[in-house]
């Protein structure tokens, strides 16, 4: 079981929250997340690592890509907190924009792995 402080730390950064909200829409690779959020790939990778270490996301290799998705069985603390936090985040324009872009992103166009 994940320590509560690890979950709370993972939820304490807007970039990580934006990633979680996009992963509600669909599984994404690092380059797709980077394209939408606009942070450096190294920063996105660090965020994904912290989310994975907290047990909030999982990854899966698919051909050339590693896809990230919300964890199938996250810690009960996250299961309790996320619906409340998620509803609040849904009111943010940037979050809504991220989710819309995530729906329509074309990894074959943006990812160097797809070239």
N, C-alpha and C positions, 0 to 999 in steps of 0.2 A: 504494500500500500504506500502511496506517495505521501510525503509529509505535507500537512496543510500549508506551511510556509512556502513550499516549492510551488504549489498551485497558485497561491496568492501572488507570489513574485511573477509567475508566468502571466498572470492577468493584470499586472501593474504597468504595462507598457502599451501605448496606443498602437504601435506597429504590430505587436503580437495580437492585440484584439482585432485589428483589421484583418490579419491573416485568418484568425479563427472564423470571423464572419464570412470571409470569402470561401472558406472550406465548408461552410454550411451549404453553399450553392453546389459545389462539385470539387472533386479531387484536382489538385493543381501541382505543377512542378515548380522548382525554384525560379526558372526564368519567367514563367507566367506571373508568379507573385511579384517578382521584381518589376516586371513591365507595368503592372497595375499600381503598385505602391510607390515606385520610383526611388527606392533606397538602393544602396549598393548591394550587390549579390552577397558579399561577405556578411553584411548586416542581416539580410534576410536569412542566410544560412544559420547565423547565430541565434536569431529568433526561433527558427524551426527547431534547432537543437534544444533550446530551453523548453519549448512547448512539448517536444518529444520526451525529454527527461522528466517532465512533470506528468507525463502520461495522458496528455490532452490530445495529441495527434499520433498517427501511425504513418509509416511510409511503406511503399510497395513498388518494386521495380516492374516496369512495363516497357520492354524493348530498350530503347535508348534513354528513357526517362525514369526518374524516381518520383512517383506521385505521392503527395501528402494528402491525408484526409483526417477528419475528426476521428478520435479513438472510438472503437466500437463499445468498449466497456471502461469508461473513465472512472476516476475516483468519485465516490458518492458526494464529496464536497463540491466538486465541479458540477455534477449533475443537479445539485440544489441551487448553486449560485448562477449557473449559466443562463437559465431562462430569464431571470430577473435582469441580469446585466445585458443580455442580448436584446431584450425589449427596449432598454434604454438606448443602446447603441443604434438600434433601427431608426431612431429619431435624428441621427447625425447625417448630414448631407454627404460627407466624405465616405461614410460606410455604405450608404445606398449606391453611390457612384462606383465604389470598389466592386460591390456585388454585381452590379449591372455589367461592368467591364469584364468581370470574371466569367460571366455567362457567355460572352461573345468572343473571348480571346482565342486566337489561332496559334497554337504552339508551333506549328510547322513554319509559320511566318517569322516568329520572334526568337525561337530557340536555336542556338548554334548546333545543337545535337540533331536538329531536323534539317540542316543544310546538306 
